[in-house]
Amino acid sequence: MPGLRERIMTTAIATRQWICNVCGWIYDEVAGAADHGLAPGTRFADIPEDWYCPDCGVTKSDFAPYEP
Ligand SMILES: [Zn+2]
């Protein structure tokens, strides 16, 4: 299904918000998370692997692209 594949890739590129699968905390790349060491404009891909969700403590692997 080439159409589906293209849609997923487009979504990944356009995504600017990420949601924690466990607690629902949302990271906005534009706003950043200054209280948690992430400057405004920090891309999710650039967040250190040892960063964790400020609300529940899971790592980046438990976040998913979020479309408002
Ligand atoms: Zn969380």
N, CA, C, O and the ligand as a Tripos MOL2 file, in Angstrom:
@<TRIPOS>MOLECULE
protein
  273   271    69     0     0
PROTEIN
NO_CHARGES

@<TRIPOS>ATOM
      1 N           0.8470   -1.2050    0.0000 N.3       1 MET1
      2 CA          0.0000    0.0000    0.0000 C.3       1 MET1
      3 C           0.8780    1.2490    0.0000 C.2       1 MET1
      4 O           1.1200    1.8290    1.0590 O.2       1 MET1
      5 N           1.3520    1.6640   -1.1500 N.am      2 PRO2
      6 CA          2.2540    2.8270   -1.2120 C.3       2 PRO2
      7 C           1.6100    4.0960   -0.6730 C.2       2 PRO2
      8 O           2.2950    4.9640   -0.1310 O.2       2 PRO2
      9 N           0.2900    4.2050   -0.8230 N.am      3 GLY3
     10 CA         -0.3790    5.4130   -0.3270 C.3       3 GLY3
     11 C          -0.2490    5.5500    1.1750 C.2       3 GLY3
     12 O          -0.0060    6.6430    1.6860 O.2       3 GLY3
     13 N          -0.4110    4.4440    1.8840 N.am      4 LEU4
     14 CA         -0.3140    4.4740    3.3420 C.3       4 LEU4
     15 C           1.1020    4.8520    3.7740 C.2       4 LEU4
     16 O           1.2980    5.6640    4.6780 O.2       4 LEU4
     17 N           2.0730    4.2460    3.1110 N.am      5 ARG5
     18 CA          3.4580    4.5370    3.4620 C.3       5 ARG5
     19 C           3.7660    6.0280    3.3050 C.2       5 ARG5
     20 O           4.4170    6.6210    4.1660 O.2       5 ARG5
     21 N           3.3100    6.6200    2.2350 N.am      6 GLU6
     22 CA          3.5760    8.0420    2.0110 C.3       6 GLU6
     23 C           2.9090    8.8960    3.0780 C.2       6 GLU6
     24 O           3.4660    9.9020    3.5180 O.2       6 GLU6
     25 N           1.7150    8.4930    3.4910 N.am      7 ARG7
     26 CA          0.9970    9.2780    4.4790 C.3       7 ARG7
     27 C           1.7400    9.2560    5.8310 C.2       7 ARG7
     28 O           1.8250   10.2730    6.5190 O.2       7 ARG7
     29 N           2.2630    8.1020    6.1860 N.am      8 ILE8
     30 CA          2.9970    7.9920    7.4460 C.3       8 ILE8
     31 C           4.2400    8.8690    7.4180 C.2       8 ILE8
     32 O           4.5280    9.5710    8.3880 O.2       8 ILE8
     33 N           4.9720    8.8350    6.3230 N.am      9 MET9
     34 CA          6.1940    9.6220    6.2260 C.3       9 MET9
     35 C           5.8840   11.1090    6.3000 C.2       9 MET9
     36 O           6.6020   11.8600    6.9590 O.2       9 MET9
     37 N           4.8230   11.5390    5.6300 N.am     10 THR10
     38 CA          4.4460   12.9460    5.6560 C.3      10 THR10
     39 C           4.0860   13.3680    7.0700 C.2      10 THR10
     40 O           4.4490   14.4600    7.5100 O.2      10 THR10
     41 N           3.3770   12.5070    7.7800 N.am     11 THR11
     42 CA          2.9840   12.8120    9.1530 C.3      11 THR11
     43 C           4.2130   12.9760   10.0430 C.2      11 THR11
     44 O           4.2720   13.8790   10.8770 O.2      11 THR11
     45 N           5.1860   12.0950    9.8550 N.am     12 ALA12
     46 CA          6.3830   12.1450   10.6830 C.3      12 ALA12
     47 C           7.1340   13.4530   10.4870 C.2      12 ALA12
     48 O           7.6460   14.0340   11.4440 O.2      12 ALA12
     49 N           7.1940   13.9080    9.2550 N.am     13 ILE13
     50 CA          7.9170   15.1440    8.9650 C.3      13 ILE13
     51 C           7.1780   16.3490    9.5380 C.2      13 ILE13
     52 O           7.8000   17.2880   10.0340 O.2      13 ILE13
     53 N           5.8440   16.3190    9.4660 N.am     14 ALA14
     54 CA          5.0590   17.4680    9.8760 C.3      14 ALA14
     55 C           4.8570   17.5260   11.3880 C.2      14 ALA14
     56 O           4.5140   18.5780   11.9280 O.2      14 ALA14
     57 N           5.0670   16.4130   12.0660 N.am     15 THR15
     58 CA          4.7530   16.3600   13.4900 C.3      15 THR15
     59 C           5.6160   17.3150   14.2940 C.2      15 THR15
     60 O           6.8390   17.3400   14.1550 O.2      15 THR15
     61 N           4.9640   18.0950   15.1340 N.am     16 ARG16
     62 CA          5.6800   18.9940   16.0210 C.3      16 ARG16
     63 C           5.3230   18.7400   17.4800 C.2      16 ARG16
     64 O           5.8820   19.3590   18.3860 O.2      16 ARG16
     65 N           4.3840   17.8210   17.6950 N.am     17 GLN17
     66 CA          3.9980   17.4990   19.0590 C.3      17 GLN17
     67 C           4.0720   15.9950   19.2670 C.2      17 GLN17
     68 O           3.7910   15.2150   18.3580 O.2      17 GLN17
     69 N           4.4540   15.5980   20.4740 N.am     18 TRP18
     70 CA          4.6130   14.1880   20.8120 C.3      18 TRP18
     71 C           3.9060   13.9310   22.1250 C.2      18 TRP18
     72 O           3.9740   14.7390   23.0510 O.2      18 TRP18
     73 N           3.2310   12.8030   22.1970 N.am     19 ILE19
     74 CA          2.4670   12.5070   23.4020 C.3      19 ILE19
     75 C           3.0120   11.2540   24.0960 C.2      19 ILE19
     76 O           3.3920   10.2780   23.4490 O.2      19 ILE19
     77 N           3.0360   11.3130   25.4250 N.am     20 CYS20
     78 CA          3.4750   10.1670   26.2160 C.3      20 CYS20
     79 C           2.3750    9.1080   26.2020 C.2      20 CYS20
     80 O           1.2330    9.3870   26.5650 O.2      20 CYS20
     81 N           2.7220    7.9010   25.7860 N.am     21 ASN21
     82 CA          1.7230    6.8290   25.7140 C.3      21 ASN21
     83 C           1.2190    6.4130   27.0880 C.2      21 ASN21
     84 O           0.1500    5.8130   27.2060 O.2      21 ASN21
     85 N           1.9860    6.7290   28.1250 N.am     22 VAL22
     86 CA          1.6390    6.2610   29.4580 C.3      22 VAL22
     87 C           0.7410    7.2510   30.2020 C.2      22 VAL22
     88 O          -0.2880    6.8620   30.7540 O.2      22 VAL22
     89 N           1.1290    8.5360   30.2190 N.am     23 CYS23
     90 CA          0.3830    9.5010   31.0380 C.3      23 CYS23
     91 C          -0.2940   10.5910   30.2240 C.2      23 CYS23
     92 O          -1.1190   11.3340   30.7550 O.2      23 CYS23
     93 N           0.0430   10.6980   28.9350 N.am     24 GLY24
     94 CA         -0.6200   11.6920   28.1070 C.3      24 GLY24
     95 C           0.0340   13.0600   28.1060 C.2      24 GLY24
     96 O          -0.5180   14.0040   27.5410 O.2      24 GLY24
     97 N           1.2010   13.1890   28.7270 N.am     25 TRP25
     98 CA          1.9430   14.4610   28.7000 C.3      25 TRP25
     99 C           2.3660   14.7570   27.2710 C.2      25 TRP25
    100 O           2.8550   13.8700   26.5720 O.2      25 TRP25
    101 N           2.1830   16.0000   26.8300 N.am     26 ILE26
    102 CA          2.4810   16.3630   25.4490 C.3      26 ILE26
    103 C           3.7120   17.2600   25.3900 C.2      26 ILE26
    104 O           3.8150   18.2480   26.1170 O.2      26 ILE26
    105 N           4.6460   16.8950   24.5080 N.am     27 TYR27
    106 CA          5.8090   17.7390   24.2400 C.3      27 TYR27
    107 C           5.6010   18.4850   22.9430 C.2      27 TYR27
    108 O           5.3370   17.8800   21.9040 O.2      27 TYR27
    109 N           5.7200   19.8070   23.0040 N.am     28 ASP28
    110 CA          5.5790   20.6490   21.8270 C.3      28 ASP28
    111 C           6.9640   21.1590   21.4410 C.2      28 ASP28
    112 O           7.6040   21.8680   22.2180 O.2      28 ASP28
    113 N           7.4330   20.8020   20.2360 N.am     29 GLU29
    114 CA          8.7840   21.1890   19.8210 C.3      29 GLU29
    115 C           8.9480   22.6960   19.7480 C.2      29 GLU29
    116 O          10.0300   23.2090   20.0340 O.2      29 GLU29
    117 N           7.9130   23.4060   19.3770 N.am     30 VAL30
    118 CA          7.9960   24.8610   19.2500 C.3      30 VAL30
    119 C           8.1290   25.5120   20.6220 C.2      30 VAL30
    120 O           8.9290   26.4270   20.8120 O.2      30 VAL30
    121 N           7.3440   25.0340   21.5620 N.am     31 ALA31
    122 CA          7.3470   25.6280   22.8970 C.3      31 ALA31
    123 C           8.4930   25.1070   23.7560 C.2      31 ALA31
    124 O           8.9490   25.7860   24.6760 O.2      31 ALA31
    125 N           8.9590   23.8880   23.4450 N.am     32 GLY32
    126 CA          9.9780   23.2740   24.2870 C.3      32 GLY32
    127 C           9.4070   22.9250   25.6510 C.2      32 GLY32
    128 O           8.1910   22.9030   25.8450 O.2      32 GLY32
    129 N          10.3100   22.6480   26.6010 N.am     33 ALA33
    130 CA          9.8850   22.3500   27.9740 C.3      33 ALA33
    131 C          10.9910   22.8670   28.8960 C.2      33 ALA33
    132 O          11.8060   22.1080   29.4210 O.2      33 ALA33
    133 N          10.9840   24.1740   29.0670 N.am     34 ALA34
    134 CA         12.0790   24.8280   29.7880 C.3      34 ALA34
    135 C          12.2580   24.2610   31.1920 C.2      34 ALA34
    136 O          13.3820   24.1550   31.6810 O.2      34 ALA34
    137 N          11.1710   23.9030   31.8310 N.am     35 ASP35
    138 CA         11.2570   23.3620   33.1870 C.3      35 ASP35
    139 C          11.9450   22.0020   33.2260 C.2      35 ASP35
    140 O          12.3430   21.5260   34.2890 O.2      35 ASP35
    141 N          12.0810   21.3840   32.0580 N.am     36 HIS36
    142 CA         12.6340   20.0290   32.0020 C.3      36 HIS36
    143 C          13.8830   19.9730   31.1380 C.2      36 HIS36
    144 O          14.2760   18.9030   30.6720 O.2      36 HIS36
    145 N          14.5100   21.1350   30.9240 N.am     37 GLY37
    146 CA         15.7950   21.1840   30.2470 C.3      37 GLY37
    147 C          15.7390   21.1940   28.7310 C.2      37 GLY37
    148 O          16.7570   20.9710   28.0760 O.2      37 GLY37
    149 N          14.5640   21.4500   28.1600 N.am     38 LEU38
    150 CA         14.4270   21.4550   26.7080 C.3      38 LEU38
    151 C          14.0930   22.8610   26.2260 C.2      38 LEU38
    152 O          13.0220   23.3890   26.5270 O.2      38 LEU38
    153 N          15.0080   23.4630   25.4800 N.am     39 ALA39
    154 CA         14.8090   24.8190   24.9910 C.3      39 ALA39
    155 C          13.7290   24.8460   23.9060 C.2      39 ALA39
    156 O          13.5340   23.8560   23.2010 O.2      39 ALA39
    157 N          13.0240   25.9790   23.7710 N.am     40 PRO40
    158 CA         12.0480   26.1030   22.6850 C.3      40 PRO40
    159 C          12.7030   25.8170   21.3340 C.2      40 PRO40
    160 O          13.8030   26.2980   21.0620 O.2      40 PRO40
    161 N          12.0350   25.0400   20.4940 N.am     41 GLY41
    162 CA         12.5630   24.6960   19.1880 C.3      41 GLY41
    163 C          13.3540   23.4010   19.1700 C.2      41 GLY41
    164 O          13.8160   22.9800   18.1100 O.2      41 GLY41
    165 N          13.5200   22.7560   20.3250 N.am     42 THR42
    166 CA         14.2410   21.4810   20.3640 C.3      42 THR42
    167 C          13.4020   20.4020   19.6990 C.2      42 THR42
    168 O          12.2880   20.1080   20.1340 O.2      42 THR42
    169 N          13.9500   19.8120   18.6330 N.am     43 ARG43
    170 CA         13.2190   18.7450   17.9560 C.3      43 ARG43
    171 C          13.2230   17.4870   18.8150 C.2      43 ARG43
    172 O          14.1860   17.2020   19.5270 O.2      43 ARG43
    173 N          12.1230   16.7440   18.7300 N.am     44 PHE44
    174 CA         12.0290   15.5160   19.5310 C.3      44 PHE44
    175 C          13.2110   14.5950   19.2400 C.2      44 PHE44
    176 O          13.7490   13.9580   20.1460 O.2      44 PHE44
    177 N          13.6100   14.5300   17.9740 N.am     45 ALA45
    178 CA         14.7150   13.6520   17.5800 C.3      45 ALA45
    179 C          16.0330   14.0660   18.2310 C.2      45 ALA45
    180 O          16.9530   13.2570   18.3470 O.2      45 ALA45
    181 N          16.1220   15.3250   18.6530 N.am     46 ASP46
    182 CA         17.3640   15.8370   19.2290 C.3      46 ASP46
    183 C          17.3910   15.7390   20.7520 C.2      46 ASP46
    184 O          18.4000   16.0660   21.3760 O.2      46 ASP46
    185 N          16.2990   15.2940   21.3470 N.am     47 ILE47
    186 CA         16.2690   15.1180   22.7960 C.3      47 ILE47
    187 C          17.1630   13.9270   23.1640 C.2      47 ILE47
    188 O          17.0900   12.8780   22.5230 O.2      47 ILE47
    189 N          18.0050   14.0820   24.1930 N.am     48 PRO48
    190 CA         18.8910   12.9730   24.5890 C.3      48 PRO48
    191 C          18.1100   11.7050   24.9090 C.2      48 PRO48
    192 O          16.9900   11.7610   25.4150 O.2      48 PRO48
    193 N          18.7190   10.5590   24.6050 N.am     49 GLU49
    194 CA         18.0510    9.2730   24.8250 C.3      49 GLU49
    195 C          17.7660    9.0180   26.3060 C.2      49 GLU49
    196 O          16.8830    8.2320   26.6500 O.2      49 GLU49
    197 N          18.5200    9.6880   27.1770 N.am     50 ASP50
    198 CA         18.3130    9.4430   28.6050 C.3      50 ASP50
    199 C          17.3020   10.4210   29.2210 C.2      50 ASP50
    200 O          17.0920   10.4280   30.4340 O.2      50 ASP50
    201 N          16.6890   11.2340   28.3790 N.am     51 TRP51
    202 CA         15.6350   12.1080   28.8540 C.3      51 TRP51
    203 C          14.4130   11.2600   29.2100 C.2      51 TRP51
    204 O          14.2040   10.1910   28.6350 O.2      51 TRP51
    205 N          13.6190   11.7360   30.1500 N.am     52 TYR52
    206 CA         12.4330   10.9680   30.5090 C.3      52 TYR52
    207 C          11.2310   11.8770   30.7180 C.2      52 TYR52
    208 O          11.3720   13.0740   30.9660 O.2      52 TYR52
    209 N          10.0570   11.2910   30.6130 N.am     53 CYS53
    210 CA          8.8160   12.0330   30.7800 C.3      53 CYS53
    211 C           8.7700   12.6720   32.1720 C.2      53 CYS53
    212 O           8.9340   11.9820   33.1780 O.2      53 CYS53
    213 N           8.5450   13.9960   32.2280 N.am     54 PRO54
    214 CA          8.5350   14.6770   33.5310 C.3      54 PRO54
    215 C           7.3730   14.2500   34.4290 C.2      54 PRO54
    216 O           7.4220   14.4530   35.6420 O.2      54 PRO54
    217 N           6.3530   13.6740   33.8550 N.am     55 ASP55
    218 CA          5.1870   13.2960   34.6640 C.3      55 ASP55
    219 C           5.2570   11.8570   35.1780 C.2      55 ASP55
    220 O           4.8720   11.5830   36.3150 O.2      55 ASP55
    221 N           5.7520   10.9320   34.3320 N.am     56 CYS56
    222 CA          5.6810    9.5330   34.7480 C.3      56 CYS56
    223 C           7.0120    8.7950   34.6450 C.2      56 CYS56
    224 O           7.1170    7.6620   35.1160 O.2      56 CYS56
    225 N           8.0480    9.4170   34.0300 N.am     57 GLY57
    226 CA          9.3820    8.8400   34.0670 C.3      57 GLY57
    227 C           9.7360    7.8520   32.9720 C.2      57 GLY57
    228 O          10.8210    7.2710   33.0060 O.2      57 GLY57
    229 N           8.8460    7.6390   31.9880 N.am     58 VAL58
    230 CA          9.2080    6.7470   30.8830 C.3      58 VAL58
    231 C          10.1390    7.4950   29.9180 C.2      58 VAL58
    232 O          10.2490    8.7200   29.9740 O.2      58 VAL58
    233 N          10.8010    6.7490   29.0410 N.am     59 THR59
    234 CA         11.7470    7.3780   28.1240 C.3      59 THR59
    235 C          11.0830    7.7070   26.7870 C.2      59 THR59
    236 O           9.8990    7.4420   26.5800 O.2      59 THR59
    237 N          11.8850    8.2970   25.8790 N.am     60 LYS60
    238 CA         11.3800    8.7310   24.5810 C.3      60 LYS60
    239 C          10.6730    7.6330   23.8010 C.2      60 LYS60
    240 O           9.7630    7.9150   23.0220 O.2      60 LYS60
    241 N          11.0830    6.3860   24.0030 N.am     61 SER61
    242 CA         10.5130    5.2890   23.2190 C.3      61 SER61
    243 C           9.0270    5.0870   23.5160 C.2      61 SER61
    244 O           8.3220    4.4180   22.7600 O.2      61 SER61
    245 N           8.5580    5.6690   24.6170 N.am     62 ASP62
    246 CA          7.1410    5.5500   24.9490 C.3      62 ASP62
    247 C           6.3240    6.7480   24.4940 C.2      62 ASP62
    248 O           5.1610    6.8930   24.8720 O.2      62 ASP62
    249 N           6.9340    7.6100   23.6800 N.am     63 PHE63
    250 CA          6.2080    8.7320   23.1100 C.3      63 PHE63
    251 C           5.8070    8.4130   21.6730 C.2      63 PHE63
    252 O           6.4760    7.6340   20.9930 O.2      63 PHE63
    253 N           4.7190    9.0140   21.2180 N.am     64 ALA64
    254 CA          4.2400    8.8210   19.8620 C.3      64 ALA64
    255 C           3.8980   10.1810   19.2510 C.2      64 ALA64
    256 O           3.5600   11.1210   19.9710 O.2      64 ALA64
    257 N           3.9870   10.2830   17.9190 N.am     65 PRO65
    258 CA          3.5850   11.5340   17.2680 C.3      65 PRO65
    259 C           2.1390   11.8790   17.6340 C.2      65 PRO65
    260 O           1.2730   11.0050   17.6680 O.2      65 PRO65
    261 N           1.8920   13.1490   17.9030 N.am     66 TYR66
    262 CA          0.5650   13.5690   18.3190 C.3      66 TYR66
    263 C           0.0150   14.6020   17.3590 C.2      66 TYR66
    264 O           0.6600   15.6110   17.0730 O.2      66 TYR66
    265 N          -1.1820   14.3390   16.8670 N.am     67 GLU67
    266 CA         -1.8610   15.2930   15.9760 C.3      67 GLU67
    267 C          -3.0480   15.8620   16.7190 C.2      67 GLU67
    268 O          -3.9960   15.1340   17.0140 O.2      67 GLU67
    269 N          -3.0190   17.1430   17.0290 N.am     68 PRO68
    270 CA         -4.1280   17.7660   17.7820 C.3      68 PRO68
    271 C          -5.4650   17.5950   17.0650 C.2      68 PRO68
    272 O          -6.4940   18.0570   17.5580 O.2      68 PRO68
    273 ZN          4.4810   10.2290   30.8130 Zn       69 ZN69
@<TRIPOS>BOND
     1     1     2 1
     2     2     3 1
     3     3     4 2
     4     3     5 am
     5     5     6 1
     6     6     7 1
     7     7     8 2
     8     7     9 am
     9     9    10 1
    10    10    11 1
    11    11    12 2
    12    11    13 am
    13    13    14 1
    14    14    15 1
    15    15    16 2
    16    15    17 am
    17    17    18 1
    18    18    19 1
    19    19    20 2
    20    19    21 am
    21    21    22 1
    22    22    23 1
    23    23    24 2
    24    23    25 am
    25    25    26 1
    26    26    27 1
    27    27    28 2
    28    27    29 am
    29    29    30 1
    30    30    31 1
    31    31    32 2
    32    31    33 am
    33    33    34 1
    34    34    35 1
    35    35    36 2
    36    35    37 am
    37    37    38 1
    38    38    39 1
    39    39    40 2
    40    39    41 am
    41    41    42 1
    42    42    43 1
    43    43    44 2
    44    43    45 am
    45    45    46 1
    46    46    47 1
    47    47    48 2
    48    47    49 am
    49    49    50 1
    50    50    51 1
    51    51    52 2
    52    51    53 am
    53    53    54 1
    54    54    55 1
    55    55    56 2
    56    55    57 am
    57    57    58 1
    58    58    59 1
    59    59    60 2
    60    59    61 am
    61    61    62 1
    62    62    63 1
    63    63    64 2
    64    63    65 am
    65    65    66 1
    66    66    67 1
    67    67    68 2
    68    67    69 am
    69    69    70 1
    70    70    71 1
    71    71    72 2
    72    71    73 am
    73    73    74 1
    74    74    75 1
    75    75    76 2
    76    75    77 am
    77    77    78 1
    78    78    79 1
    79    79    80 2
    80    79    81 am
    81    81    82 1
    82    82    83 1
    83    83    84 2
    84    83    85 am
    85    85    86 1
    86    86    87 1
    87    87    88 2
    88    87    89 am
    89    89    90 1
    90    90    91 1
    91    91    92 2
    92    91    93 am
    93    93    94 1
    94    94    95 1
    95    95    96 2
    96    95    97 am
    97    97    98 1
    98    98    99 1
    99    99   100 2
   100    99   101 am
   101   101   102 1
   102   102   103 1
   103   103   104 2
   104   103   105 am
   105   105   106 1
   106   106   107 1
   107   107   108 2
   108   107   109 am
   109   109   110 1
   110   110   111 1
   111   111   112 2
   112   111   113 am
   113   113   114 1
   114   114   115 1
   115   115   116 2
   116   115   117 am
   117   117   118 1
   118   118   119 1
   119   119   120 2
   120   119   121 am
   121   121   122 1
   122   122   123 1
   123   123   124 2
   124   123   125 am
   125   125   126 1
   126   126   127 1
   127   127   128 2
   128   127   129 am
   129   129   130 1
   130   130   131 1
   131   131   132 2
   132   131   133 am
   133   133   134 1
   134   134   135 1
   135   135   136 2
   136   135   137 am
   137   137   138 1
   138   138   139 1
   139   139   140 2
   140   139   141 am
   141   141   142 1
   142   142   143 1
   143   143   144 2
   144   143   145 am
   145   145   146 1
   146   146   147 1
   147   147   148 2
   148   147   149 am
   149   149   150 1
   150   150   151 1
   151   151   152 2
   152   151   153 am
   153   153   154 1
   154   154   155 1
   155   155   156 2
   156   155   157 am
   157   157   158 1
   158   158   159 1
   159   159   160 2
   160   159   161 am
   161   161   162 1
   162   162   163 1
   163   163   164 2
   164   163   165 am
   165   165   166 1
   166   166   167 1
   167   167   168 2
   168   167   169 am
   169   169   170 1
   170   170   171 1
   171   171   172 2
   172   171   173 am
   173   173   174 1
   174   174   175 1
   175   175   176 2
   176   175   177 am
   177   177   178 1
   178   178   179 1
   179   179   180 2
   180   179   181 am
   181   181   182 1
   182   182   183 1
   183   183   184 2
   184   183   185 am
   185   185   186 1
   186   186   187 1
   187   187   188 2
   188   187   189 am
   189   189   190 1
   190   190   191 1
   191   191   192 2
   192   191   193 am
   193   193   194 1
   194   194   195 1
   195   195   196 2
   196   195   197 am
   197   197   198 1
   198   198   199 1
   199   199   200 2
   200   199   201 am
   201   201   202 1
   202   202   203 1
   203   203   204 2
   204   203   205 am
   205   205   206 1
   206   206   207 1
   207   207   208 2
   208   207   209 am
   209   209   210 1
   210   210   211 1
   211   211   212 2
   212   211   213 am
   213   213   214 1
   214   214   215 1
   215   215   216 2
   216   215   217 am
   217   217   218 1
   218   218   219 1
   219   219   220 2
   220   219   221 am
   221   221   222 1
   222   222   223 1
   223   223   224 2
   224   223   225 am
   225   225   226 1
   226   226   227 1
   227   227   228 2
   228   227   229 am
   229   229   230 1
   230   230   231 1
   231   231   232 2
   232   231   233 am
   233   233   234 1
   234   234   235 1
   235   235   236 2
   236   235   237 am
   237   237   238 1
   238   238   239 1
   239   239   240 2
   240   239   241 am
   241   241   242 1
   242   242   243 1
   243   243   244 2
   244   243   245 am
   245   245   246 1
   246   246   247 1
   247   247   248 2
   248   247   249 am
   249   249   250 1
   250   250   251 1
   251   251   252 2
   252   251   253 am
   253   253   254 1
   254   254   255 1
   255   255   256 2
   256   255   257 am
   257   257   258 1
   258   258   259 1
   259   259   260 2
   260   259   261 am
   261   261   262 1
   262   262   263 1
   263   263   264 2
   264   263   265 am
   265   265   266 1
   266   266   267 1
   267   267   268 2
   268   267   269 am
   269   269   270 1
   270   270   271 1
   271   271   272 2
@<TRIPOS>SUBSTRUCTURE
     1 MET1         2 RESIDUE 1 A MET
     2 PRO2         6 RESIDUE 1 A PRO
     3 GLY3        10 RESIDUE 1 A GLY
     4 LEU4        14 RESIDUE 1 A LEU
     5 ARG5        18 RESIDUE 1 A ARG
     6 GLU6        22 RESIDUE 1 A GLU
     7 ARG7        26 RESIDUE 1 A ARG
     8 ILE8        30 RESIDUE 1 A ILE
     9 MET9        34 RESIDUE 1 A MET
    10 THR10       38 RESIDUE 1 A THR
    11 THR11       42 RESIDUE 1 A THR
    12 ALA12       46 RESIDUE 1 A ALA
    13 ILE13       50 RESIDUE 1 A ILE
    14 ALA14       54 RESIDUE 1 A ALA
    15 THR15       58 RESIDUE 1 A THR
    16 ARG16       62 RESIDUE 1 A ARG
    17 GLN17       66 RESIDUE 1 A GLN
    18 TRP18       70 RESIDUE 1 A TRP
    19 ILE19       74 RESIDUE 1 A ILE
    20 CYS20       78 RESIDUE 1 A CYS
    21 ASN21       82 RESIDUE 1 A ASN
    22 VAL22       86 RESIDUE 1 A VAL
    23 CYS23       90 RESIDUE 1 A CYS
    24 GLY24       94 RESIDUE 1 A GLY
    25 TRP25       98 RESIDUE 1 A TRP
    26 ILE26      102 RESIDUE 1 A ILE
    27 TYR27      106 RESIDUE 1 A TYR
    28 ASP28      110 RESIDUE 1 A ASP
    29 GLU29      114 RESIDUE 1 A GLU
    30 VAL30      118 RESIDUE 1 A VAL
    31 ALA31      122 RESIDUE 1 A ALA
    32 GLY32      126 RESIDUE 1 A GLY
    33 ALA33      130 RESIDUE 1 A ALA
    34 ALA34      134 RESIDUE 1 A ALA
    35 ASP35      138 RESIDUE 1 A ASP
    36 HIS36      142 RESIDUE 1 A HIS
    37 GLY37      146 RESIDUE 1 A GLY
    38 LEU38      150 RESIDUE 1 A LEU
    39 ALA39      154 RESIDUE 1 A ALA
    40 PRO40      158 RESIDUE 1 A PRO
    41 GLY41      162 RESIDUE 1 A GLY
    42 THR42      166 RESIDUE 1 A THR
    43 ARG43      170 RESIDUE 1 A ARG
    44 PHE44      174 RESIDUE 1 A PHE
    45 ALA45      178 RESIDUE 1 A ALA
    46 ASP46      182 RESIDUE 1 A ASP
    47 ILE47      186 RESIDUE 1 A ILE
    48 PRO48      190 RESIDUE 1 A PRO
    49 GLU49      194 RESIDUE 1 A GLU
    50 ASP50      198 RESIDUE 1 A ASP
    51 TRP51      202 RESIDUE 1 A TRP
    52 TYR52      206 RESIDUE 1 A TYR
    53 CYS53      210 RESIDUE 1 A CYS
    54 PRO54      214 RESIDUE 1 A PRO
    55 ASP55      218 RESIDUE 1 A ASP
    56 CYS56      222 RESIDUE 1 A CYS
    57 GLY57      226 RESIDUE 1 A GLY
    58 VAL58      230 RESIDUE 1 A VAL
    59 THR59      234 RESIDUE 1 A THR
    60 LYS60      238 RESIDUE 1 A LYS
    61 SER61      242 RESIDUE 1 A SER
    62 ASP62      246 RESIDUE 1 A ASP
    63 PHE63      250 RESIDUE 1 A PHE
    64 ALA64      254 RESIDUE 1 A ALA
    65 PRO65      258 RESIDUE 1 A PRO
    66 TYR66      262 RESIDUE 1 A TYR
    67 GLU67      266 RESIDUE 1 A GLU
    68 PRO68      270 RESIDUE 1 A PRO
    69 ZN69       273 GROUP 0 **** ****
